[in-house]
Amino acid sequence: MTVDVTTDVLVIGSGAAGMYAAVSAARNGADTVLVDKSLIGRGGATIMAQMTVAAAVGEQEPDHWSHHLQDTLESGRGLCNEELAAILCEEAPLRIRELDEWKIGWAREEGHMKQVMAPGHGRERCVYVDFLNTGPAVARTLRTQIGRAGNLRRASELTITSIVVNGGQVAGAVGLNMETGTAVTIQAKAVVLAAGGLTRLYQRNSASVNMGGDAYALALRAGAELIDMEFVQFFPIGHLAPRLVGMDPIMWDPFRYKLGGRLLNSEGDEFVQNYGHAETSNKYTAPRDVASFAILQEVAAGRGSPAGGAYLSFEHIPEADLRAAFGPVIDRLAANDIDLTKHGIEVSPIAHYHMGGVRVDGQMETRVPGLFAAGEAVGGANGANRLSGNALSEAFVFGERAGRFAAEAIGDRVDSWSNEAARSAVDEIMAGRHVAKRQSGPGLASMLVTLQKIMWQDVGLLRTANGLANARTLVQDIRWDIGDYPGASDHRFALSMQEWFDLRNSLLAAEAIIASAQTRTESRGAHQRGDFPSTDVNQTHNLISRLDGEGLSVMVAPLISKPFDLIPLEAAE
């Protein structure tokens, strides 16, 4: 076996976190390779992001990162890793200003960055490029920086199937070349997992096609731990009806809190304030877990909309104000037969983000030396519920740190590549060239659809012991059905092989969610148990998942606390 690629740092995933990690590793002197199963900078969640980025830059009104941290911890329902949360909030302004230097084009007003209020924040804190193109602007800016790095190589359409660990530390990875269906071996002293989240596991989701839990499954099989896997965030006002073609289902949030869109039940009443979060007129600050649960309860009480959600109404807002805010989007909505001046649209929760993920320290390193993680792949910073606007901040901050510390770590390590350590991963791919399995192609696609239905019905917004047990049995059955090797492929883009590896990862990630949800016998944040509706103070701890000889296990871990002083806002001016 010969090694196909040798590098210092391998970064897996090219959303904002992966691209920032690659740029950071390269500028800190490491020979870096950035790989993605999609096109570099074109896949993942970043390019789809249309909204805002939370950072206490203090250009709209006085602010300080400690106040951002206070809001983050409150939103996290007592379960945040305070060290990671503090890093996120303290360094977010640095990354926002660096992106500004890179000419991203943050919106400005009278020479200052324009910032807006978002749910859960105590002040106008969230920057944006514009309300529908922040993500694409981020992706474009980071792609430009990647193109300028002389010691950074890129490879698209390469699916990493396994992290190679030898002698207790990372040695590299093995991947599937999508064009040829052959194995690619990559020798690396450090690996950064930045392959995003897992919300594609749900029937109703806002995810791109490659958000199936790859980072979590790769980490588990490499010996790393996961944390907080039970906490899947549902975006409360995902579009439900009328039919919306060619537009993002989560586009409504910035317009709601910018214009004061009213969330109504079938009786025409606002209702979120009835579920533990008082809201004043035109100030919609309820965190996402509260708003999602409120909609769920209204539907259950028979006060839902015809399609099974709630109404989002802008009918009380003058048409001129709507057009000024929405701009050309008004015409795109009209093409979908949606007139916001005459009718509300129906919205309901949609799987959007995952608070859990790979367990790391403050340097973004896992318990496996040389294995780092970044972005949504990381768990712990957001606790039981992510504060609106923290996703891209997390991608920037954790991506930069993962790349920087990965580059720093390679100086202490020698190459530990071993053909023997990589052999089983290579053999899995080679088996797909010779072994015909029962399930491939359309069979695997139907299994993914089945998995999504299981997760939505039994591991979604409201969970019970019986539903979770049923879901775990069904997921384990599918894992058994797909076998130990991918099905035979015609090797023209090796699609059926990739589907097998994708589904294998998704099933492991799904079981990790279920196992943690079974263990947490309370309702907290995004994890709501119909059979345990109250929050239990005795369960104010994290849950850690790992693979061992007995399979997937879950254990309790104490919180990581970090005392901090709240800086008076007068001092922030």
C-alpha positions as CSV (number, residue, x, y, z in Angstrom):
1,M,0.0,0.0,0.0
2,T,1.4,3.4,-1.0
3,V,0.4,6.7,0.5
4,D,-1.4,8.9,-2.0
5,V,-1.1,12.2,-0.2
6,T,1.2,13.4,2.6
7,T,0.5,16.6,4.5
8,D,0.9,18.2,8.0
9,V,-2.8,19.0,8.5
10,L,-5.8,17.5,6.9
11,V,-9.1,19.4,7.2
12,I,-12.3,17.6,6.4
13,G,-15.2,19.7,5.3
14,S,-15.2,23.1,3.6
15,G,-18.0,25.2,5.1
16,A,-17.0,28.2,7.1
17,A,-15.4,26.2,9.9
18,G,-13.3,24.0,7.5
19,M,-12.2,26.9,5.3
20,Y,-11.3,29.0,8.3
21,A,-9.4,26.1,9.8
22,A,-7.5,25.5,6.5
23,V,-6.6,29.2,6.2
24,S,-5.5,29.3,9.8
25,A,-3.4,26.1,9.6
26,A,-1.7,27.3,6.4
27,R,-0.9,30.8,7.7
28,N,0.6,29.2,10.8
29,G,3.1,27.3,8.7
30,A,1.5,23.9,8.2
31,D,1.3,22.2,4.9
32,T,-2.5,21.8,4.6
33,V,-4.9,19.7,2.6
34,L,-8.7,20.7,2.6
35,V,-11.1,18.0,1.3
36,D,-14.9,17.9,0.9
37,K,-17.3,15.4,-0.6
38,S,-18.9,18.3,-2.4
39,L,-17.1,21.2,-4.2
40,I,-14.8,23.2,-2.0
41,G,-16.8,26.0,-0.3
42,R,-20.0,25.0,-2.1
43,G,-21.4,22.4,0.3
44,G,-22.5,22.3,3.9
45,A,-24.6,24.8,5.8
46,T,-22.6,28.1,5.4
47,I,-23.5,28.8,1.8
48,M,-27.1,28.3,2.7
49,A,-27.1,30.7,5.6
50,Q,-29.2,33.8,5.0
51,M,-29.2,35.5,8.3
52,T,-27.0,37.1,10.9
53,V,-23.8,36.6,12.9
54,A,-23.6,37.3,16.7
55,A,-20.6,39.3,17.9
56,A,-20.2,42.0,20.5
57,V,-18.4,44.4,18.2
58,G,-20.4,47.2,19.8
59,E,-20.9,49.4,16.7
60,Q,-24.7,49.7,16.9
61,E,-24.8,50.2,20.7
62,P,-22.4,49.7,23.6
63,D,-21.7,46.0,24.1
64,H,-19.1,43.6,25.5
65,W,-18.3,40.0,24.9
66,S,-19.2,39.1,28.5
67,H,-22.8,40.2,27.9
68,H,-22.9,38.0,24.8
69,L,-21.6,35.2,27.0
70,Q,-24.4,35.9,29.5
71,D,-27.0,35.6,26.8
72,T,-25.4,32.4,25.4
73,L,-25.3,30.8,28.9
74,E,-28.9,31.7,29.6
75,S,-30.0,30.3,26.2
76,G,-28.1,27.1,26.9
77,R,-30.3,26.2,29.9
78,G,-27.4,25.6,32.3
79,L,-25.5,23.0,30.3
80,C,-23.0,25.1,28.3
81,N,-19.3,24.3,28.5
82,E,-18.5,27.8,29.8
83,E,-14.9,27.6,28.7
84,L,-15.9,27.0,25.1
85,A,-18.8,29.5,25.3
86,A,-16.4,32.2,26.6
87,I,-13.9,31.5,23.8
88,L,-16.7,31.8,21.3
89,C,-18.0,35.1,22.6
90,E,-14.6,36.7,23.3
91,E,-13.1,35.9,19.9
92,A,-16.1,36.5,17.7
93,P,-15.4,40.2,17.3
94,L,-11.8,39.4,16.2
95,R,-13.1,37.1,13.5
96,I,-15.8,39.6,12.4
97,R,-13.2,42.3,12.0
98,E,-10.8,40.0,10.2
99,L,-13.5,39.2,7.7
100,D,-14.1,42.9,7.4
101,E,-10.4,43.4,6.5
102,W,-10.9,40.6,3.9
103,K,-13.7,42.8,2.3
104,I,-16.7,40.6,3.1
105,G,-19.0,43.6,3.0
106,W,-20.7,43.8,6.4
107,A,-23.7,46.1,6.1
108,R,-23.0,49.6,7.4
109,E,-24.9,52.6,8.6
110,E,-23.2,56.0,8.9
111,G,-19.8,54.3,8.8
112,H,-20.5,51.7,11.5
113,M,-21.3,48.0,11.1
114,K,-25.1,47.7,11.1
115,Q,-26.3,45.3,13.9
116,V,-29.8,44.0,14.7
117,M,-31.6,42.4,17.5
118,A,-32.1,38.6,17.4
119,P,-34.1,36.3,19.7
120,G,-32.4,35.7,23.1
121,H,-30.0,38.7,22.8
122,G,-30.2,41.7,25.2
123,R,-29.1,44.2,22.6
124,E,-28.5,44.8,18.9
125,R,-25.6,42.5,18.3
126,C,-25.9,40.6,15.1
127,V,-24.0,41.7,11.9
128,Y,-25.0,40.7,8.4
129,V,-24.1,41.3,4.8
130,D,-27.7,41.4,3.8
131,F,-30.6,39.4,5.1
132,L,-30.5,36.8,2.3
133,N,-26.8,36.6,1.3
134,T,-24.7,36.5,4.4
135,G,-23.7,32.9,4.0
136,P,-22.8,33.1,0.3
137,A,-20.7,36.2,1.1
138,V,-18.8,34.3,3.9
139,A,-18.2,31.4,1.6
140,R,-16.9,33.6,-1.2
141,T,-14.6,35.6,1.1
142,L,-13.1,32.4,2.6
143,R,-12.6,30.8,-0.8
144,T,-10.6,33.9,-1.8
145,Q,-8.3,33.5,1.2
146,I,-7.9,29.8,0.4
147,G,-6.9,30.6,-3.1
148,R,-4.2,32.9,-1.8
149,A,-2.5,30.4,0.4
150,G,0.5,28.8,-1.3
151,N,0.8,25.9,1.1
152,L,-2.8,24.8,0.9
153,R,-4.1,22.1,-1.5
154,R,-7.7,21.3,-2.1
155,A,-9.6,18.2,-3.2
156,S,-13.3,18.1,-4.0
157,E,-15.5,15.0,-4.4
158,L,-13.5,13.0,-1.9
159,T,-15.5,11.3,0.9
160,I,-13.4,10.5,4.0
161,T,-14.5,7.1,5.2
162,S,-12.2,6.6,8.2
163,I,-9.7,8.4,10.4
164,V,-6.5,6.4,10.7
165,V,-5.2,6.1,14.3
166,N,-1.9,4.4,15.1
167,G,-0.2,4.1,18.5
168,G,-2.9,6.1,20.1
169,Q,-2.6,9.2,17.9
170,V,-3.9,10.4,14.5
171,A,-1.9,9.2,11.5
172,G,-4.1,10.4,8.6
173,A,-7.3,9.2,6.9
174,V,-8.7,7.1,4.1
175,G,-11.2,8.4,1.6
176,L,-13.3,7.4,-1.4
177,N,-12.5,9.0,-4.7
178,M,-15.9,9.7,-6.1
179,E,-14.8,9.7,-9.8
180,T,-13.0,6.3,-9.7
181,G,-14.5,4.5,-6.7
182,T,-11.0,3.8,-5.4
183,A,-9.4,4.3,-2.0
184,V,-7.3,7.4,-1.3
185,T,-4.8,7.3,1.6
186,I,-3.8,10.5,3.3
187,Q,-0.9,10.7,5.8
188,A,-1.3,13.6,8.2
189,K,0.1,14.6,11.6
190,A,-3.2,16.3,12.5
191,V,-6.8,16.1,11.3
192,V,-9.6,18.7,11.7
193,L,-13.2,17.4,11.6
194,A,-15.3,20.2,10.2
195,A,-17.9,18.2,8.3
196,G,-20.9,19.9,9.9
197,G,-24.0,18.6,11.6
198,L,-26.7,16.0,11.3
199,T,-30.1,17.6,10.7
200,R,-30.5,15.7,7.4
201,L,-31.5,12.8,9.6
202,Y,-34.9,14.4,10.0
203,Q,-37.8,14.3,7.6
204,R,-38.4,18.0,7.8
205,N,-35.0,19.8,7.8
206,S,-33.1,22.9,6.5
207,A,-29.9,20.9,5.8
208,S,-27.8,20.4,2.7
209,V,-27.5,16.9,1.5
210,N,-24.2,16.3,3.2
211,M,-25.3,17.2,6.8
212,G,-25.8,13.5,7.7
213,G,-23.5,13.2,10.8
214,D,-20.2,12.4,9.1
215,A,-18.0,14.2,11.7
216,Y,-19.7,12.5,14.6
217,A,-19.4,9.0,13.2
218,L,-15.8,9.5,12.1
219,A,-14.9,10.8,15.6
220,L,-16.6,8.0,17.4
221,R,-14.9,5.3,15.3
222,A,-11.5,7.0,15.8
223,G,-11.9,6.8,19.6
224,A,-13.1,10.3,20.4
225,E,-16.1,11.2,22.5
226,L,-19.3,13.0,21.7
227,I,-21.2,15.4,24.1
228,D,-24.8,16.6,24.4
229,M,-26.1,14.5,21.5
230,E,-29.7,14.6,22.6
231,F,-30.0,18.3,21.8
232,V,-31.2,18.9,18.2
233,Q,-32.4,22.4,17.6
234,F,-35.6,22.9,15.7
235,F,-36.0,26.3,13.9
236,P,-39.5,27.4,15.0
237,I,-40.7,29.2,11.9
238,G,-39.7,27.0,9.0
239,H,-41.9,27.6,6.0
240,L,-44.8,25.1,5.8
241,A,-47.5,26.5,3.4
242,P,-48.3,27.7,0.8
243,R,-45.8,25.8,-1.4
244,L,-42.5,27.7,-1.6
245,V,-40.2,26.9,-4.6
246,G,-36.5,27.9,-4.8
247,M,-36.4,29.7,-1.5
248,D,-34.9,28.8,1.9
249,P,-37.6,27.5,4.3
250,I,-35.9,29.4,7.2
251,M,-35.9,32.8,5.5
252,W,-38.6,34.3,7.8
253,D,-36.7,34.8,11.0
254,P,-34.8,38.1,10.2
255,F,-37.9,39.6,8.8
256,R,-39.9,38.7,11.8
257,Y,-37.7,40.3,14.3
258,K,-36.8,43.3,12.0
259,L,-40.4,44.1,11.1
260,G,-42.4,42.6,14.0
261,G,-44.1,39.7,12.2
262,R,-46.8,38.3,14.5
263,L,-46.9,34.5,15.3
264,L,-50.6,33.6,15.6
265,N,-52.7,30.5,16.3
266,S,-55.9,29.6,14.3
267,E,-57.9,32.0,16.5
268,G,-55.7,34.9,15.5
269,D,-54.0,35.2,18.9
270,E,-50.3,35.6,19.7
271,F,-49.4,32.8,22.0
272,V,-45.7,32.5,22.7
273,Q,-46.0,34.6,25.8
274,N,-48.2,31.8,27.3
275,Y,-45.2,29.4,27.4
276,G,-42.8,31.0,29.8
277,H,-41.3,33.9,27.8
278,A,-43.0,37.3,28.0
279,E,-42.7,39.4,24.8
280,T,-43.5,43.0,24.3
281,S,-45.1,44.4,21.1
282,N,-42.8,44.1,18.1
283,K,-40.0,42.7,20.2
284,Y,-39.9,39.0,19.5
285,T,-37.1,37.7,21.7
286,A,-38.2,34.1,22.6
287,P,-35.4,31.6,22.2
288,R,-35.9,28.9,19.6
289,D,-36.7,26.1,22.0
290,V,-39.5,28.1,23.6
291,A,-41.0,29.2,20.3
292,S,-40.8,25.7,18.9
293,F,-42.5,24.1,21.9
294,A,-45.2,26.8,21.9
295,I,-46.1,26.0,18.3
296,L,-46.2,22.3,19.1
297,Q,-48.5,22.8,22.1
298,E,-50.9,25.1,20.1
299,V,-51.2,22.5,17.4
300,A,-51.8,19.7,20.0
301,A,-54.5,21.9,21.6
302,G,-56.3,22.2,18.2
303,R,-55.3,25.8,17.6
304,G,-52.9,25.1,14.8
305,S,-53.1,26.2,11.2
306,P,-54.6,23.9,8.5
307,A,-51.2,22.4,7.5
308,G,-50.3,21.7,11.2
309,G,-48.3,24.8,12.2
310,A,-49.0,28.4,13.1
311,Y,-49.5,31.6,11.2
312,L,-46.8,34.2,10.6
313,S,-48.5,37.4,9.7
314,F,-47.1,40.7,8.3
315,E,-50.6,42.0,7.4
316,H,-50.4,44.8,9.9
317,I,-47.3,46.3,8.3
318,P,-47.6,48.9,5.5
319,E,-46.8,47.6,2.1
320,A,-44.1,50.2,1.6
321,D,-42.3,49.0,4.7
322,L,-42.5,45.4,3.6
323,R,-41.1,46.2,0.2
324,A,-38.3,48.3,1.7
325,A,-37.3,45.3,4.0
326,F,-37.8,42.4,1.6
327,G,-36.8,44.2,-1.6
328,P,-36.9,41.9,-4.7
329,V,-37.8,39.0,-2.4
330,I,-41.4,40.4,-2.5
331,D,-41.5,39.6,-6.2
332,R,-40.1,36.1,-5.7
333,L,-42.8,35.5,-3.1
334,A,-45.4,36.8,-5.5
335,A,-44.2,34.2,-8.0
336,N,-45.1,31.6,-5.3
337,D,-48.6,33.2,-5.0
338,I,-47.7,34.7,-1.6
339,D,-48.9,38.2,-0.8
340,L,-47.8,39.2,2.6
341,T,-50.2,42.2,2.7
342,K,-53.2,40.0,2.5
343,H,-52.5,36.7,4.1
344,G,-50.2,35.1,6.7
345,I,-48.1,32.2,5.8
346,E,-48.0,28.9,7.7
347,V,-44.8,28.0,9.6
348,S,-43.7,25.2,11.9
349,P,-40.5,23.8,13.5
350,I,-37.9,22.3,11.2
351,A,-34.7,20.5,12.2
352,H,-32.0,23.1,11.8
353,Y,-28.9,22.7,14.0
354,H,-27.2,20.4,16.4
355,M,-26.0,21.6,19.8
356,G,-24.1,18.4,20.5
357,G,-21.0,17.1,18.8
358,V,-17.4,16.1,19.2
359,R,-16.1,16.7,22.7
360,V,-13.0,19.0,22.6
361,D,-10.9,21.1,24.9
362,G,-10.2,24.8,24.6
363,Q,-7.7,24.1,21.8
364,M,-10.4,22.2,19.8
365,E,-8.5,18.9,20.4
366,T,-10.3,15.6,21.2
367,R,-9.0,13.0,23.6
368,V,-7.3,11.4,20.5
369,P,-4.0,13.3,20.1
370,G,-3.9,15.1,16.7
371,L,-7.7,14.9,16.2
372,F,-9.4,18.3,16.3
373,A,-12.9,19.5,15.5
374,A,-14.5,22.8,14.5
375,G,-17.8,24.5,13.8
376,E,-21.1,22.6,14.2
377,A,-19.1,19.4,14.5
378,V,-18.1,20.6,18.0
379,G,-20.4,20.0,21.0
380,G,-20.8,21.7,24.3
381,A,-20.5,25.5,23.7
382,N,-24.3,26.0,23.2
383,G,-25.6,23.6,25.9
384,A,-29.3,22.6,25.5
385,N,-30.2,25.4,23.1
386,R,-28.2,27.6,20.7
387,L,-28.5,31.3,20.9
388,S,-29.6,32.8,17.5
389,G,-26.7,34.1,15.5
390,N,-24.0,32.0,17.2
391,A,-23.7,29.4,14.4
392,L,-21.4,31.3,12.1
393,S,-19.6,32.9,15.0
394,E,-18.8,29.4,16.2
395,A,-17.7,28.3,12.8
396,F,-15.2,31.3,12.5
397,V,-13.8,31.1,16.0
398,F,-13.5,27.4,16.4
399,G,-12.3,27.0,12.8
400,E,-9.5,29.5,13.3
401,R,-8.5,27.9,16.6
402,A,-8.6,24.4,15.3
403,G,-6.4,25.2,12.4
404,R,-4.0,27.2,14.6
405,F,-3.6,24.6,17.3
406,A,-3.4,21.8,14.7
407,A,-0.5,23.6,13.1
408,E,1.1,24.1,16.4
409,A,0.7,20.4,17.4
410,I,2.5,19.0,14.4
411,G,5.9,20.3,15.8
412,D,5.7,17.8,18.6
413,R,4.7,14.8,16.5
414,V,6.4,12.4,14.2
415,D,4.7,10.7,11.3
416,S,2.8,7.7,12.7
417,W,1.4,6.3,9.4
418,S,1.0,2.6,9.3
419,N,-0.3,0.6,6.3
420,E,-1.6,-2.0,8.7
421,A,-3.6,0.7,10.7
422,A,-5.2,1.9,7.4
423,R,-5.8,-1.6,5.9
424,S,-9.3,-2.2,7.2
425,A,-10.5,1.2,5.9
426,V,-9.0,0.5,2.5
427,D,-10.5,-3.0,2.5
428,E,-14.0,-1.6,3.0
429,I,-13.7,0.4,-0.2
430,M,-12.1,-2.4,-2.1
431,A,-14.9,-4.7,-1.1
432,G,-17.3,-2.5,-2.9
433,R,-15.5,-3.3,-6.1
434,H,-16.0,-7.0,-5.8
435,V,-18.8,-7.9,-3.3
436,A,-22.4,-7.5,-4.4
437,K,-24.6,-6.7,-1.4
438,R,-28.3,-6.9,-1.0
439,Q,-28.7,-3.1,-0.5
440,S,-27.4,-0.5,-2.8
441,G,-28.6,2.4,-4.9
442,P,-32.4,2.9,-4.6
443,G,-32.4,0.4,-1.6
444,L,-30.2,2.7,0.4
445,A,-32.1,5.8,-0.6
446,S,-35.3,4.3,0.7
447,M,-33.6,3.3,3.9
448,L,-32.5,7.0,4.4
449,V,-36.2,8.1,3.9
450,T,-37.2,5.5,6.5
451,L,-34.6,6.8,8.9
452,Q,-35.7,10.3,8.5
453,K,-39.3,9.3,9.3
454,I,-38.2,7.4,12.4
455,M,-36.2,10.3,13.7
456,W,-39.0,12.9,13.0
457,Q,-41.7,10.8,14.6
458,D,-39.9,9.4,17.6
459,V,-36.8,11.5,18.2
460,G,-38.1,14.9,17.2
461,L,-39.7,17.7,19.1
462,L,-41.4,15.6,21.7
463,R,-39.9,12.3,22.9
464,T,-41.1,9.4,25.1
465,A,-39.5,6.3,26.4
466,N,-41.5,4.0,24.2
467,G,-40.9,6.1,21.1
468,L,-37.1,6.3,21.7
469,A,-36.9,2.5,22.4
470,N,-38.8,1.8,19.1
471,A,-36.6,4.2,17.2
472,R,-33.4,2.6,18.5
473,T,-34.5,-0.9,17.6
474,L,-35.4,0.2,14.1
475,V,-32.1,2.1,13.6
476,Q,-30.2,-0.9,14.8
477,D,-32.2,-3.1,12.4
478,I,-31.2,-0.9,9.5
479,R,-27.6,-0.9,10.5
480,W,-27.7,-4.7,10.4
481,D,-29.4,-4.7,7.0
482,I,-26.8,-2.6,5.3
483,G,-24.0,-5.0,6.2
484,D,-20.4,-4.5,6.8
485,Y,-19.4,-3.4,3.3
486,P,-20.8,-1.1,0.6
487,G,-22.6,-2.6,-2.3
488,A,-21.0,-3.1,-5.7
489,S,-20.6,0.1,-7.7
490,D,-20.2,0.7,-11.4
491,H,-17.4,3.2,-10.3
492,R,-18.7,5.9,-12.5
493,F,-18.8,8.5,-9.7
494,A,-19.3,5.6,-7.2
495,L,-22.6,6.9,-6.0
496,S,-23.9,3.8,-4.4
497,M,-20.7,3.4,-2.5
498,Q,-20.9,6.9,-1.2
499,E,-24.6,6.3,-0.2
500,W,-23.5,3.3,1.8
501,F,-20.8,5.2,3.7
502,D,-23.1,8.2,4.2
503,L,-25.9,6.0,5.6
504,R,-23.5,4.1,7.9
505,N,-22.5,7.4,9.4
506,S,-26.1,8.6,9.7
507,L,-27.2,5.5,11.5
508,L,-24.4,5.8,14.1
509,A,-25.1,9.4,14.6
510,A,-28.9,8.7,14.9
511,E,-28.3,6.0,17.5
512,A,-26.0,8.4,19.5
513,I,-28.9,11.0,19.6
514,I,-31.4,8.3,20.7
515,A,-29.1,6.8,23.4
516,S,-28.5,10.2,25.0
517,A,-32.2,11.1,24.7
518,Q,-33.1,7.9,26.5
519,T,-30.6,8.7,29.3
520,R,-31.8,12.3,29.9
521,T,-35.1,11.8,31.7
522,E,-36.2,15.4,31.9
523,S,-37.2,18.2,29.6
524,R,-34.6,20.9,29.0
525,G,-34.0,23.2,26.1
526,A,-34.3,21.4,22.8
527,H,-34.8,18.0,24.5
528,Q,-38.5,17.7,25.4
529,R,-39.8,14.5,27.0
530,G,-43.6,14.0,27.0
531,D,-43.2,11.5,29.9
532,F,-40.8,13.8,31.9
533,P,-42.1,17.3,31.2
534,S,-40.2,19.1,34.0
535,T,-36.6,20.1,34.2
536,D,-34.7,18.2,36.9
537,V,-32.0,20.1,38.7
538,N,-30.2,16.8,39.5
539,Q,-29.6,16.4,35.8
540,T,-27.6,19.6,35.3
541,H,-24.8,17.7,33.8
542,N,-23.5,16.7,30.3
543,L,-23.9,13.3,28.7
544,I,-20.8,11.8,27.0
545,S,-21.1,9.1,24.3
546,R,-18.4,6.8,23.2
547,L,-17.9,3.5,21.3
548,D,-16.3,0.6,23.3
549,G,-16.3,-3.2,23.1
550,E,-20.0,-3.2,24.1
551,G,-21.1,-0.8,21.4
552,L,-22.4,2.8,22.1
553,S,-22.3,3.8,25.7
554,V,-23.5,7.0,27.5
555,M,-22.1,8.4,30.8
556,V,-22.6,11.4,32.9
557,A,-19.9,14.2,33.1
558,P,-19.8,17.3,35.3
559,L,-20.1,20.7,33.8
560,I,-17.1,22.8,32.9
561,S,-17.5,26.1,34.6
562,K,-15.6,29.3,34.1
563,P,-16.2,32.3,36.3
564,F,-16.4,35.6,34.5
565,D,-17.2,39.2,35.4
566,L,-20.0,41.1,33.7
567,I,-18.4,44.3,32.3
568,P,-20.6,47.4,32.8
569,L,-21.8,48.6,29.5
570,E,-20.6,52.1,30.3
571,A,-17.1,50.7,30.2
572,A,-17.7,49.1,26.8
573,E,-18.3,52.5,25.2
